[in-house]
Amino acid sequence: MKGVPRPLCDLICNMIDCINGDFTGNDSYREIADVTFDLQLMLEKPTVYLHNLDVETLLLTGLQFNDTVFERSDEFDSLRRAYRRSLSGSCELAIIAGVSGTGKSTLAKRLGDFITENGGIFLSGKFDPMMQQVQPYSALASAFDNYVDVLTRNEETDRLDLVASKLQTTLGSDLYYLIKVIPNLSQIISGKSFDIPPDRDDSVDAQKTLQYLFCTFVEVISSCSVGPITLFMDDVQWADNASISMMGQLLKTSRMMQDGKRVFFLGTCRDDEMGSDHLFWNMIDAVNTFGFKTNLVKLNCMDKDTVTRVLSNLLHLSPRLVGSLSDIVYHKTKGNPLFMSKMLLSLNREGLMHVNLNRHRWEWDEEKIQSRKLPDDVAKFFVQSINTLPVDVKIALVTLSCFGSSTECEVIEAIDTYLNLNLFEPLNIAIAEGLLTKTDGRFAFCHDRIHEAAYSMIEAATQLNLGGPSSVQDVEHYAQIAYFNLTAGRRAMEMSDFSLAFSFFDHGITFLRKKHWQDQYDLSLELFNLAAKCALAIKDLTSLTIICDEVSRNARTLEDALNCSLVSMSALTHSRISESVEYGLRILSSQLDVHIPNTPSREDTLQLIMQTQSKLSGISEDTLLRYHVLSDYKTIMVLKFLAKLGSSLQQVNPTLLPFVTIKIVELTIEHGLSQTSAIGFAYFGGMIAELGDIRGGYRYTKLAKAMFDKIHCNEIAGEVILQSIEVLSYIEPLQTTIEQRIQVQALAMATGDIYWACINKLITSGTLMWSGANLAEVKEAFVNSRRMIMSTEKFLESSMPSWQLLSGHAVHAFIGGLASFRIYRETQNPVWAQRGEKFKQRIKTWKDQGSLWNFEHKSFLLDAEQAYSNGNLELARVSYENAILSARKHKFIQEEALAYELAANFHVNSGDEATALKFFTGAHGKYIEWGAYAKAKLIYGYIQEHFPSEFLLADPTAVKECHDFQTDCCHKENLKRRPS
């Protein structure tokens, strides 16, 4: 019938056959319901069931699959909703889980297409079990490397320059370490000079450093990108420990990003190959406690009905016509989409499924398909498929599999040239067979299972480490293989994967032969020393003990043994901190001739501080800074032991800290500058400042900062500069120190110094509060501080000596003085008057020696409270007014509000209610401005209750302010109750 679609013609012919009583054909209708069902399909999906097949194209291409052939529409909608919620501010991530071949990566790619079509940025990386063994972070680095490559290829010059500028401003010379793992960054940094920093040698902090660098990179590209960023990581079941830790830190950083510039995380995993204790699930649990919601999308193999629907859509035939084929396919593939697609493609290539040119529809040979033997496992199916290929194709696939799941064509070309092989032609055959793809200059396996099948054809015995020392035939090669492992371990340490590095060092040690301490001493010592550092980093304390004991027994000199001794001391700080102190004191005393007193008195401490200050008074800052940089190994190790001991003493015995600090200062004077010198001088300045000599303490903390700038050791930046700012906050306006504290936190994070980053984050939050920042900002700062601290192990178990947190002293003295005078007025106990005077004199000293800006208004307010307590009402009145004016001038709004309130109370008790009302209205106005709505509400209630209406009527300004405040409070309460 001309002009009528062939499927409709077939339906009419079948109905005519039925009318004529012919029910013999396979297509024959048995019931009118079948006819109705087929017609409904033609109406609902005309492109599938009504339109004619493009037979000519199908003859050329064969059976074709697309991303939607296996349905998954509900799962896709779930992912799309999670993504949209994340754009609206919800902290969400999504995990697609399922056995191999269920279409996880295909579903993720489909979401990626949706994201990019809607202006988002979709970064993707794939974990490869081979690559993770030799190159940690490779999947994450690949995702970010591709992002830079896309920007470069798209010639987005303005955005590239903005990214490069922000990275250089934020990271400085540390950008060098980021370029080592994201090589394409060099393309946008080219032409922009920066110093290459020295290599780092701190295995405990290096991983945190790299995490900071990655997180900073994500923050920068998020702030520079027009659209939201999605980070997709495929096959996270193969993720290395370092990458899992990195992903967790990236998510936590994303949670704290400003302006809603969060990163949406999408992952896929074979959950059947992961136990419940897998590190990835532990990481997800951790970020969930951090405020994230995890959307777990589970993909199962298809049931029989779904297989029928898929075949019906794929072959453009009614479900009733594919029912028997569906039974066979489901039985052989168990509904696994990957297995099913490869089986159908294989049947098409073999001619068991083909397009009938006369009928313009798909047909198949059920009997032959039924009799065809297939393995019951998809991996075996691919091995079997590869085995049927020509030998040169198998060789090419096996060669390609050695380089991971994808490889650049340039690599294959180099192998072709070097080994005189012809790989391209066989690989093109594999592409035609549906085993490989070739896009953007890369060969890639179509699925992990194909890659695994190709790689499984390689004998494991060829892997030296897997074979072990027994696999080496030539004895002379033992040391060479140990050295190879040493080199590989160093590279893994550069990438901060200490688990992998330790495995290389451990393998290297197993290849050392008897008498290796005699014959290969330097190689042995370096292998054991680096293995000890990595064992500490991964907290394998049992291995660490064995390694350090081995070094102690075989080290030829004291200096050779010290490194492992320091690592052993560090290990004890994680679990037995008191033993760590005892161990450090013992090493210093017995091996390094440095003696720290066990139970010094306060008099002994003060005498030593005064002696050291006297000694330093004869040495100018310029002279100290011209000292040579210390190079004597033994003295450097003494200083490292002292610094490590100081960290432990903070929690165990703070009374010994001054002696450790001063010993660092003395060794610097005697031997020269080292990284530890800045720590010693910073802490010494803090001690001097606490004793009352603010300017003297400031001198030494400035000197410590100058030493730090000269040595430029970022590892101590957080500790040194934070202590310097603690003293600086007594000299310069408190508000100006906030930006410096933020810079300190960035420096501490950049070096992986999480402890000092947390300390600084917390102090910065407090500084915001006491400097008069709006309480909404203060609250957000404290919430972020809490999140950061709660994610840091054992931080809350730490303690610090008082001279390390000087900024808290001013608050304590100020509040303590106000409280003391208040209690004295109520009790008339002279002890409280004396305490108040003591606190007041401390504030006055800081005002006179340090900062008028920070302490003048506090001094005035304490003067007022003391005068009020002593009955000197005129002095009290003047001092209250001076305190208000000074607090306003120096921008301490919270203390201006407090001065208003205390002055109001003073005037109430003095009987001057009219003046009191003005001060009360001033107080609640400032409390509102500060954001202290609950406090302002209390004052408003007090005004309503205690002041007669005639006073309110006499002061219309007070009435208006109170009314405006009450309205504002109601609005705030409504906002709190309103659902977010």
N, C-alpha and C positions, 0 to 999 in steps of 0.2 A: 504494500500500500504506500504509494508515493507521498512523502511529506509526513508520514506517521512514524514516530520513533520505533526502532526495531523491538525494544523490550515490550512496548504496548502491542505491537503486531504479534509477538510470541504469545502474550497473554490471551489475545483474542483467538488465535489459532488453537490454543490449548482448550479454551472454553468450547470452541466448535467441535473439537475432538470429543469432549465430554458429552456434548449434546448428541453426537453420533454414536455414543456408547463405547468410544475407544479410550480405555484407561490404561493402556499398556505402556505408554512412554513414561520415562522417569520424571518428565516435567508435568505430567497430567495432574489436574486438580482433583482432589477427592471431596472437598467440601466448599460451599460458597464462602465460608469464613476465610479460606485461604485466598480466594480472589479478592475479597474485601481488604484483607491485610496487605496484599501486594499493591493494590491500587493506592492504599493509604501511604505506603512507602514511596510510591512515585510522586505523590503530592508533597510529602514532607521533605524528601531528598531527591529532587529531580536530577541533579547532576550525577547522583550515584545510580539510581534505579531507572530513570526514564531516558536520559540522553544516551545516544549511541556511543559505543566504545571507539576510541581513536586507535583502530587496529594497526594502522601503518606505524604509528609511534611505538606501540607495544611490541611489534615485531623487531624493532631496532633496540629498544631499551630493556625489554623483558619486564618481569614483575617489578613494580615500584612501591616503596614504602615511604611514608612521610611521618612527621613528628606526632600527628594526631591519630594515626591508624589504630593505635592500641588504646584509644579513648583516654582515660585518666582525667576526664573533665572536672569531676568533683575535687580531685586532688589539686588540679591546677587552680581552680577557684579558691581553694583554701590558702594556697601560697600567695595568690594575688591579693587576697584580703589582708593577709599578714603584712605584706609589703606596703599596702596602702595605709594600714594603721601605723606602720613605722614612720611613714612620711608625715603623719599627723601628730607625731611626738611620742608615740608608744615605743618602749624599748623592747623590740621583739627580734627573734631570729628563727630560722626554719631549718629543720633537718629532714631530708628525704632518706628513709631507711628501707632496706629490702634486700633479698638475696640477689646474687649476680644475675644480670640479664632481665631484670624486671622493669627497666626503663627509667632508672633514677636520673642518669645524666641527660637523657632525652627530655625528661620533664623539666629539669633545671635549665636546659638550653631554651626550652619553650618560654619559661619565665623570663630568661635573659632577653629574648627577642621582644617580649612585652615591655620590659623595662627600658630598653634602648629606643623602642618606638615611641615611648612616652617621655623621652628626654633624659632618662637616667643613664648612669655609667655602670656597666657590668664588667667587673674584673674577675677573671677566672684563673685558677691554678689547679693542678692535678697532682696528688701525691702518688709517687711511683715507688714501689718497694725497693727497687734497685737504687734509684737516685737518693732516697732518704738514707741509705746505708753509707753513701760516700759524700753527699752534699746536703747537709741539714738546711732547712729553710728554703730549699729549692722551689717548692710549690708556691710558697708565699712570695718569694722573690720574683718568680716568673710572672705572677699576676701583676705585680707592681711594675716590673720591667716592661711588660706588654703595654701598660697604661702610658708610660713615658714614650714608648715606641709609637703608639697611636697618635699621641699629641705631636710628635716629631713629624710623622708621615702626613698628618693633616695640616701641617704648617701653621699650627695655632701659636704664632710667635708671641703674642701678648701674654697668653696664659703660661707659656713655657718660661718667659722672662719673669713672670710673677712667681711661679713655683720656685725657680732657681734663686730669686732674690730672697724669698721668705726662708728657704732652706738654709741659705748662707747666713742670713741674719740670726736664725734660731740656733743652728748647729755649729757654725764657724768651722774650725778645722776638723771637727768630728764628722763632717760630711764625707770625709775621706773613707771612713769605715762603712758608711751607707753605700757608697759607690762600689765598694768591694762585693756587696751582695746584690746590688741593683745596677748592673753595668751600664745600662742605657742612660742613667743619670749623667754619665760623663758627657753625653751628647749635648745636654742643655747647660752643663756647667763649663763646657769648653770655652776657653777665652776668658774665664773668670778665675783669677788666681786665689788660692788659699793655701795656708801652710799645711804640710803633711805632718801630722802629729807622730810622736814616737810610738813604737809598738807597745801594747799594754801587756802586763804580765800578772793580772789578777783574776784567777779563774773563778772566784766566788762572785765577783761583780760583773764580769764581762757579759754574761747572758742578760742581766738586767739592763746593761748598757745598750745592747743591740735591740732589746725590746723598746727601750725609750726612743731609739733612733727610728725604728719602724713606726711607732705610735706617732711620733712627731711628723713623719712623712705623711701618714694618713690624715692627721689634722691639717697639714698644709694643703694637700690636694683636695680635701673636703672643703676648705675655706675658699680655694681658688676655682673649684668646679661650679659650673652653672647648674648642673643637675645633681640629684642625690646619687651616692655611690653604693653599689652592692658588691660585696666580696663573696665570690662563690669558690668553695674548695671541694673538689671532687675526691672521692675515695679516702675519707679521713680515717678509715680503719688502718691505713698504712702510714699515717702521720707519725713522724718522729716526736719524741718527748719535747724537744726544744720548740718545735713548731706548734705543738699543742699549747705549751705555756705561752708562746707568742700570741696565738689566737685569743686566749683568755685575756691577755693584757690589752690587746687591740679592742676587744669588746668592752672592757672596763673603761678604757680611754674614750671610746665612742660614747659611752653612757654619760660622760662628764663634758662632752663637747657643748659649746655654747651655740645659740641661735638655731637649734634643731638640726645641726649639721652632723647627724649621726650616720653611721655605716650600717647597712642592713646585711647581716651575715646569712649565707645559705650554704649548707653542706650536704653531701651525700655520703652514705656509708653502707657497707654490707653488715648489718647488725648481727647476722648469724655467725659472723667471724669475729665478733667482739663480745667479750664477757662483760658482765655488769660492772666489773672493777676496772674496765679499760680507762686509761687516763683521759681519753676524750670525754667520756661520760662524767668523770669526776670534774673536769673543767666546766662542763655544761652545768652541773649542780652548783659549782662555785659562782658562776655568773648569774644563775637564777637567784641566788641569795643577794646578789648585787642589784637586783631590780629588773632583771630581764624575764620575758615570757618566751618559753621555747615551744614552737609549733612543730610537733613531730608528725610527719606525713609518712604513713606506712604503705609501701607498695607490695602487694602480694602477687603471686602467680595468678593467672586468669582462671576462672572456673569454666565449666563446659559451655554455659550459655554465652559467656563473654567471648570465648573463642569462636563460637558460631557467629556472633555479631561482627567480630573483626573480619572473619572470612567473607561474610556477606558484603561488608563495605568495601573490602579490598578487591573482590572479584566482581563487584557490581551485580550480584545475584541475590535473589530472595533467600532468607534464612532457610526456608524449607528445601531449597535446591542444594545447599552446601552442608546439610545436616550430616550426611554419611561421611563426607570428607572431614568435617569437624570432629567426628568421633575418632577417626584415625589420628589426626593431628594432635588432639588433646591427649590421647593415649600415649603417643610417642614423645611428646614434649612436656607433659604435665602442666601445660599452660604457661610455660616460661616464654615471655615475648621474644627474647633474643634467640633462643633455641628455635622457636617457631618461625621467626623471620628467616633465619639462615637455612632451615630445613626447606621452606617453601621456595626460596631462591635456588637452592640446590635442585629441587624437583623441577623447577622451570628450566634450568640449564640442561638438565638431563632429558628433557622432553616429556617427562611424566605429567607435567602441567603445561598447557599451551593454549594459544588463542585459535579457535576454529574460524578459518577465514570465511566459510560459507555461512555460519550461524552468527558470526560477529560476537562471540562470547567465549569465556574461559571454559575449558574442559580438562579432564584428568583421567588417569587410569587407576581406579581405586584398587584393583587387584594387585597391580605391581607396587603401588605405594604401600599397601598393607604388608606385602611380603618383604619390602626393603628393610634390612636390619640396620638399626641405629643404636649407638651407645646410649645408656640411660643417664649420662652426665654431659652437660654442655661442654665442659673442658675436654673430655675425651672426644666429643664430636669434632671440636676444632683441631685436635691433634690428628684425628683420622682424616679430616678434610685437608690439612696441610700435607699429610703423607701421600695423598693422591696426586699432588702437584709434581711437576718436573723437578729434578734434582737441583738445578741452578736456582729455581725459585725458592726451594726449601733453604738452600744455603744463604740466599739473600735475606730471607725472613729471619733466620736464626742470627745472622750478623746484625741486622737492624735491631733485634730484640735486646742485644747487649748494651744498647745506648738508651734504654728506657722506652716509654710508651710513645715518644715522638722524637724525631731527629731532624736537624737541618740538612737540607740537600747538599750544602757545602761540605758537611762531614762525610757523606756518602761519596761525594766526588773526590775528596782527599783520599779516602780508602781505595777507591777505584784506581787512582793514580799510583798510590804508594805500593799497593799489593798486586797491581796489574789484574784487577778483577773487572768483570762487567756486571754491575749490580743494578743499574738503572732499568735495563730491559726486563729482567726478572721481576723487579719491584712493580713495574707497570703492569705486568701480568697479574700480580697479586692484587693490584688496584682493581683490575677488571673482574677478579674473582670476588670482590667485595670484602677483602681482608684488610686493605689499607685505604687511606685517603691521602691526597697531596694538595695542601693549601698553604698559601703564604710562604712558599719555599720550604715546607717541612713535610716529611713523610710521617704519618701517624697511624697506629693500629686503630681499627674501627672500634675495638672494644678491649677492655683489660684481659678478658678471657683469651682473646686471640694472641695478645702479647704473651700471656702466661704460657699458652700452648707452645708458641715458638721458642720461648726461652727454656721450657722444660726439656727440650731436645738436646740441651747442652749438659754434659756430664758435670756434676757438682765437684768432682775430684779435681777439676782444673782450677778451682778457687783455692789458692794457697792457704788462706786462713781457715777455711772449712776443712781442708785436708790435714792441717796441723804439721808439726815438724816431721812426722813420719812420711809425709808426702814429698819431702825434699831429698833428692838423691845425692847431691854433691854437698859434702860437709862445709865447704868453703862458702856456700850460699846462705848459711844460717844467719851470720851477722848482717849480710846484705838485706835479707828479708826483714830482720829486726829493725834495720835502719829505714826500710820502706815504711814499716808500721809507725816508726817514730815520726817520719815526715807526714804521713797521713793523719796521725794524731794531732800534730801541730796545726794542720789545716782545719781539722774539726774544732780545735780550741778557738781558732780565729773566728769560726762561725758560731762559737758559743754552744756547741752541742757536746757537752762534757761526757754524756753517756757514750756516745759514739767514740769520742776521743779516748776514753778509758778503755774501751774494747780494743782499739788499735794498740795502745800501750801495753795492755795485758797480753795481746797476741804477740807483740814484739818481745816481751819478756819470756814467753814460752819458747821462742826461737833461740834464746841465748843458751849456749852450751855450758857444760861444767867448766869451772875456772874462768868464767866470763868476767868476774871481778878483777882477775889478774890480767886477762888478755884483752878485754874490751872495756876497760874501766870507765872511760868518758861516756861511751854509748850506754853502758849499764846505769851509770849515775843519772844521766838525763832521762832515760826511760822511767826509772823508778821515781825520780823527783816529779816529773810531769804526771805520772800515774797517781802519785800521792795527791797532787793538786786537784786532779779530776775526781778522785775518790771522795775528797772533801766536798767538792761542788755537788756531787750527786748523793752525798750523805751515806756513802758505803763505808761506814766506820770500821767494819771488820777488815775489809781489804786494806784500808788505810793503816790500821795497826800493823798488819803483816808487812806491808811495804816499808813503813818507817822503821820497824825493827830490823829488817834486812839491811837498810841503808846504815843504821846505827852500828851494826856489826861489821860492815865492810868499808865504811868511809875511811879514806886514808888520812884526812885532816879534820880538825874541828869545824873548819869553814864548810867542808863538804857535807857535814852532818846537820848543820844549822837549819838549812832550808826545810828538811823534813821535820825537824823539831818544832819549827814555827808552824808548819801545817798541822802537826799533832796538837799543838796548843790551840789553834783555831778550831780544830774538831771538837775539843773538849768544851769550848764555849757554847756549842749547840745543845749539849745534854748535861754536862757536869761542870758548871761554870766555876764552882769553888775549887774543883780540882785543876781547872785551867789556870786560876790565879796561883795556886801552889806550884804547879808545874812551871809557869813562867818565872816566878820568883826563884825557884830552884835552878833553872837554866841560867838566869842572870847571875845568880850568886856563885854557883859552882863552876860554871864554864866560861862566863864572860866577865867575872870580877866586878859586877855591879851589885851594890847592896842597898836594899830598901828596908827601912826600919819596920819592925812588926807592929808595934803599938806606940806610935808617936803621940806625945801630948800636944795640946793646942799651942802651948808655949814654944815647943820645938818647931812646930809648923810655922808660927809667926816669925820666929827667929830666922829660919831658913829663907822665908820669903823676903825679909828685910835684907839679909846678907846678899841674896841674889839681886835684889833691886839696887843695892849699893854697888855691886860689881858692874851691873849694866849701866849705871849712871855715868861711868867713865868711858863708855863706848858710844860713839854717835851712831845714828841710824845709817848714815852713808857708809861708815866703816863696816858695820855688820853686813850690809848688803853687798859690799865688795869682797866679802869672804868667798874663797873658792868653793866650788861644789864638791861635796864629800865624795871620795872614790874608794876609800878603804872598805873592803867588803865586810870585815868583822864589825867595824863601828856602825855601818849601815844596818847590819843585822841586829845589833844591840838596840838601835833606835826603833827598828820594826817590832822587836819584842816589847819594848817599853810602850809603844803605841797600842799594841794588841792587849798588853796587860792593863793599860788605862781603860780600855773599853770594858773589860771585865770588872775592874775595880769599881766602876760606876754603880754596879749592882750588888757587889759583894762587900766592899770595904772602902767607901769614898774617902775616909780619912787619910788613906795612903796616896790618893791622887795628886795632891800638891807635890809630893816627893818624886813621883814619876814625871810630872810635868817639869819640875825644876831640873831633873836629871837630863831631860831632853834639851833644855835651855843651856845647861852647862856643857854638854857634849857638842852643841852647836858652836859655842864660844871657843872651845878647845880644838875642834877638828874641822869645822866648816859647815856649810849649808847642806841640808838634805830635804827630802820630801816631808819628813816628820818635823823638821824645824818649825814650820809654819804652825803646826798643831800645838807644839809646846808654847810658842810665844802667844798664840791666840788665847790659850787657856790661862797662861800667866797673866795676861792683861785682864782677863775676867776676874781672877783672884784679887788683883790690885784694886780693881774698880769696886769689888764688893767690900773691901776693907775701907772704902771711903775716898780713895784717891781716883776720882773719875778721870781726870786729865792724864794721870799716869797710866791708868789702864788703857785709855784711848791710844796713848803713844805706842804701847806694845801690840795692840790689836791692829793698828795701822801698819806697824812693822811686819806683823804676821802676814797681812794682805800683800805687802810689797814682796815678801819672801815667796809667797805663793805665785805671784806674777812672774818672778824671776825663774823659779823652778818649773812653773806651769804644769803642775801635776793635778789634773782634774779629779783624780780619785779622792783627794782630800778637800775638794772645793766646798762641799756642803758643810763639813764640820768647821773648817777654818772661817769661812765668810759668815756663817751663821753666828759664831761666837763674836766675830768682829762687829756685826750689826747689833748684837745684844748690848755691847758697850756704846756703839754709835747712837742707839736710841736714847741715851742720856745726854747726847751732845747736840744732835740735829733734830728738827721737827719730826715727831713720831710719824706723821702722815707720809713723809718722804721716804721712810724706810720700807714701806709696803712694797713698792716696785722692786727694791733691792732684794727683798725676801723672795719675791716671785722669781727673780733671776737665780737666786741661790737654789731654789727648788728645781728649776730647770737644769742647773749644773749637776745637782745631786742625782737627778734622774738620768742624766746623760751618762753618768759613770756607774749606774746601777746601785748607787748608794741609797737604797730604799729607806733604811733606818733614819738617816738625816733628812731625807726628803719628807718623810712623815712628820718628824719633829718640826721641820720648818713650816709644813703645811698647817699644822695645828697652831703654831705660834703666830703665823700670818693671820689666821682666823681671829685669834685673840687680839692681835694688833689692830685689825679692822674695827673690832668692837670698841676698843679703848681709844681709838683715834677719832671716833665719831661717825663712822660710816653708817649708812642706813641699815636698820636691823634686818631687813629682808635680804640685803646683800650678805650681812654677817651670818644669817641663818643658812643661806645657800653654801657659804664657805665652810661652815662647820659640818654640814651634811656631807659635802664632798670630802672633807677631812676624815670624817668617820668612815666613809666608804673605803677610802684609801688605807686607813689604819687597819680596818677589819680584814682587809685582804692581805695584810702583811703578818707573817708568822711571828709570834712571840713579841711583837712590838709592845703590847700592853704589859709585858712582864718587866720591861726596862724601867730604869730610874736614872736620875741625873743629879749631880751635886748642885747646890744652890747657885754657885758662881757661874754655872753654865747657862742659867736661865735668869739673867739679871732683869729682863723686862718685866718679869712677874714681881720683882721686889717693889717697884714703884707703885703698882696697883695695891700690893699688900700694905705698904706703908700708908698710902692715902686712905684706903678704906679702913685700915686698922686705926688710924688717927681719928677719923670721924666717929667710928664706933666707940672708941675709948672715951672721947669727950661726951658723947651721948649717955653712956653708962654712968660716967661721973656725975652728970647732972641729975640722974635718976637715983643714984645710990649715995652720992657724996663720999664715996670711998676714994681716998687720995691716991691709991695705987693706980686707978684708972687715969687720973689726971697726969701722973708721972709717965704712964705708958703713952698717953696722947702727946705729951711734950716730946718724948723720945721720937715718936713717929714724925712729929712736926719738924723737929730739927733735922731729921734725915732728908725730908723733902726740901727744906731750906738749903741744906748743903748741896743737894743736886741742882737746885735752882741757881745757886751762886757759882758752883764749879762747872756746872754743865749747861743745861738748856733752859733759858728763861721761857722759851716758847712752851715747853712741855710741863714746866713745874710752877710757873708764877701763879696761875689761877688756883692750883691745888694748895699752894702756900697761903694765899689769901683766904681760901675757904677754911683751912685749918685754923688760921688766925681768928677768923670770925667765930668758929665753934668754940675755941678756947676762951675768947673774950666773953661770949655769951654764957659759958659755964662759970666764968669768974665774976659775972655781974657787970662787966664793963660794956654797957649797952651801946654807947656811942661808937666805940671802936668796933664792936660787932657789926653795927649798921653799915659803917663805912667799908669794912672788910668784905661783907656780903656783896655790896654793890661793886667793889673792885673785882671780886671773884667772877661775877657775872660778866662784866665788861672784858676782863682778860680772857675768859673762856670763849667768849664770842669772837674776840680779835684773833685768837689762835685756833679757832675752828674746832673746838671740842664741844659739840652741841649737846652731848649727853651730860657733860659736867656743867654746862650752862643751865640745863634743865634742873639738875640736882641743886645747883646754887640758888636758883629761883625758888625751889621747893623748900630748902632749908631756911632761906630768908623769910619766906612766907610763914613758916612755923614760928620763927623768931618773933615776927611782928604780931602774930596771933597771941602769943604768950606775953607780949609786951603791951597788949591792949589796943594796938593800932590796926583794927580790922579792915579799914579802907585800904591801907597800904598792903596788908596781907593779901587782900583779894587781888590786887594788881599783880603781886608776885605769883599767886597761885595760877592766875590766867596765863601769865608768862611761862610758868612751868609746864602747864598742860599743852600749850602751843608748841613748846620746844620738844616735849615728849612725842607729840604727834609727828612733828617734822623728823624726828629720829626714827619713828616707826614703832615706838613703845606704846601701842594702843591700850593694852591692859592697864598699864601704869596711869596713862592719861585718863582712862575711864574712872579709876579710883579717885583721882583728884577732882574730876567733875562731880562725882557723887558726894565727895566731902563738901564741895562748894554748895551744892543744892541743900545739903543737910544742915550745915552750920552757919551759913550767912543769911541774915534776914533779907527779905525781899527788897527793903528800901535801899540796901547797899547795891544790890543787883540793878535796881532801877536807876540808881545814881551813876552807874557806870555802864552805859549802853554797850561800850566796846566789849566788856566782859560778858554781857548777855549774848551778844552776837557770837563771840568766840566759843562760848560754851555750847550754844545752839549748833553752830557749824561742826563743832567737835562731836556732839551727840549724833548728828546726822551721819558724819563720816564713820563713826564707830558702828552704827547700824548697817551702813553699807558694807563695811568690812566683814561683819558677822554674816551678812547675807551671802557674801562671796564665799566665805568658808563653808557655809551649808550647801551652797549650790554644787551639784555633781559636776565633776571635772569631765 
